[in-house]
C-alpha cells in the first residue's frame, strides 16, 4: 500500500506553528512577558515571519494550556491571576514537585548534584545582574534537572504546565521579592540529596516552590 506524503504547504505550516508555539511557550514560562500583556496575531506573524494561520494555531494551543487568555472580544493576553488561582497553582506545585524530587532521589548521583550546584551559581549571577528572566530560567532549570531523574514524564509534563501558567506571575513576584542572595531552600535541597534525606528533601522542595507564591497571594 502506497504511503501518502503530506503536502509541502501542510508540512511548512506545521513547522511554522511549532516554531512560534515553542518560542512563545519559552517566553511566557520564563517571565519574559508580564501579567496582562497583550499580543496580536498580526504582530506575532510579523515577528516570526509567518502567516496568520501558524500564529493563530500557536496561540490557540497556548490558550488551551492556560498560558494565554482569549477574551470574548478576541483580545489575546497573558493571564492576570487572582489570589485564589495563585494559591491553587502553588498547591499543585506543593503536591507534584516533592513527589518528583522523591522519585529522583535514588538516582541523584554525584554528577547530578554537581550540575545542580553549578546551576545554582548561575542563579547567583542573575541575581547580581538583577536579571529577572535569567533568574526564572535558571531556577526552573535547577528543578527540571532534578525532576528528569524521576522518570515520571506525565508528572513532569503537568508540572511544566503549572510553570507555564505561572510564568508572568513569577516575573511580578521577582520584582516584589527584590532578591539579593541565593534561595536558601536550594542549598537545603542539595544538602538533602547528598544525605539521601527523603523527608528533608520533600520539605525543602515544598517550601521552595510555594513560599514566594504565597507571599504574592497574601
N, C-alpha and C positions, 0 to 999 in steps of 0.2 A: 504494500500500500504506500503510495507516494505521500511524503510528508509535505504539508503546506508551510511555506516560509512566510513570516509576517511581511507585509508591505513595508518598504523603506520609510514611508511617511509615518506609519504607525510606530515603528521602532524608534525613529527620531523623536517623536512626540513623547514616548515613554521615557527615553533617556533624558530629555529636557525636563520633564516633570520631576523625575527622580533627583536631578541635579538641583533644581530650585527647592524641592522639598528638603533635601539634606542640608543645604546651606541655611535655609530659614530655620530648620529644626535646631541646628547647632547655635545659631544666633540667638534664638529665644531661650534655649536651655541654659546658655552661659551668660544670660543677662546683658546681652548687647543692646537690647531694647527694654525700655521701662514699662511699667503697667499703663494700660490705656493708650499706647502709641498706635496711631492709625497707619494703615498702609493701603495702597490701591493696586488693583490688578495691572493697571496700565504702568504704574511706577515700577512694580516688580518685573513686568515684562521688559521694560526699558533697561533696568539694572542688570538683568541676567541675559539680555539679548535673546529673549524667546517671545513667542506669540502669547496672546491672552489665554489660550487653552491650557498649556502646561502650567502657567501661573495660577489659573483657576483650580486646576486639579491639585496642585500642591497645597493651596490654601484650604481647599475642601478637606484634604487629608488631615491637615493640622487642626482644623476646626473639630473634626471627629475625635481627635486626641485631646481636646481641651486646651491646646496651646494657643489657639486664636479664637476670637469671638466674632460671630457674624450677626449683626443686628437685623431687625426686620426691614430696615431701610437699605440693607446691603452693605453697610459700613463694616470694614474688617479692622480689627484692632487686637492687641494683646489684652488679656483679661485684667480687670482690676478686682482682685479677690477680696471678698468680705472677710471679716474676722472669723466667721463660722467656717468658711471654706478653708482658710489658712489652718485653723485648728484641725479640720478633717484631714487635710493633707499631711500635717505634722503627725497625726495619729497613725496614718498609713506608713509613714517613714519609720515611726517607732515600732510598728509591727514587722515590717518587711526587712529592714536593714539589720537589726540584731540577729534575725534568723539567717540571713545571708552570711553575716560575719561568722556565726556559729558553724555553719556548714563548711565555711572556708578554713576554719581553724586547723583541722587535721592536715591540710595541705599548705599551711603557712610556713614554707621553708625559708631558710635564712636569706636567700636571694630575693624573695618576695618582700621580706621585711626591709631589706636594704633599699629596694626600689621605692617602697612607701616612704622611707626616711628621706630619700633623695627628692621625691615629690614634695614632701613637707618643707624642705629647704627652699624650693621654688615658690611655695606659698608665702614664705617669709619675704622673699624678694618682691613679690607682688604687693604685699602689704607696705613694704618700704617705699614702693613707687606710687602707692595709693591707686593701683590699677584694679578696679572692681571686676572687670571681665576676666582678667588673668587669675584673680583670686578665686572666682567662682569656678572657672575651668579647671584649675589645679586641685581645688577642693573636691570636685566631683571625680577627678582622675584618681585622687587618693582613695576614695571609697570604691570606685569601679575596679581598680587594680586588685583590691582585696576580694570583692564580690565575684569577680570572674572565677576565682578559685573554688567557689561554692558549687560550681557545675549545676546550677539551677537556672537555666535560661528563661523559663517562664516567669519566675520570681524576679529576676533581674530586669526583664522587659517591663513588668509592672512598675518596678522602682524607677526606671528611666522615664516612664510616662508621668510619674509624680514629679520627678525633677523637671521635666519639660513644662508642666503646668505651673511650677513654682519659679521658673527662671526669672521673669521680670520682677516678681516679688522679692526674690533673693537680691536683685540689684538694689531695690529700695532698702532692703534690710541692711546691706553692706554700708550704705550711706548713714543709716541711723546708728549702727554699732560703732563706727569710727575706730576700727581695729588698729592697734599699734603693735601687737605681738601675735605670735602663732596661737592658733586654737589649742587650749590646754588639753582638750579631750583627745586630740590626735596623738599626743605623747602617751596618754593613758591607753589608747588603742594599741599602739606599738608595744608598750610595756606588757600588756595582756597577751599579745601574740607571742612575744618572746617567752613569757612564763607559761604559756599553754593554759591561761586562766579564762575558762569559758564564762563564768558569772561576771568577772571583771570586764571582759570584752563586751558582753551584752550591755552592761551598764554604761560603759564608756561610749559605745556607738549610739545607744538610745539618747544619752544626754547630748552628744554632739549634734545629732540630726534634728533635735526638737527645741533645744534651749533658745536659739536665736529666733526661730519662727514664733514661739510662744511669746517672746518679748514683743515682737511686731504686732501680734494679735491682741496684746494686752491693752 
